[in-house]
């Protein structure tokens, strides 16, 4: 039973997504490639990095990263190459600039708007006349009584 559980854990572990034929012979370059792969999103799995994904596209991206590193790119250049090819969606942590600023500031802005709208509502509600202040005058009450008797 123990062997079965162990084999299932090894079989299901995403850490083995990187195939042996992908691994670079230089341990430092391989460590750099792994670090970059952890920052890039698998476009098939969506919220999984390409280092942990078993998808074919993730494998292609891992190979592309290693190819760029072997070509002499530094980490930032390799990431920029991937972003230029696949768009900013490939980054697991999007940059706080450009059109992404809308996403970063929309939540707090909507919260402030809700606070202002709630404050305005409470302020106007507190200034409203209380119920019963629209009571009938003595003359109107007399007219009403006369109408009810008829």
Secondary structure, 3 states (H helix, E strand, C coil): CHHHHHHHHHHHCHHHHCCCCCCCCCHHHHHHHHHHHCCEECCCCCCCECCCCCCHHHHHHHHHHHHHHHCCCCHHHHHHHHHHHHCHHHECCCCCCCCHHHHHHHHHHHHHHHHHHHHHHHHHHHHCCCCCCCCCCHHHHHHHHHHHHC
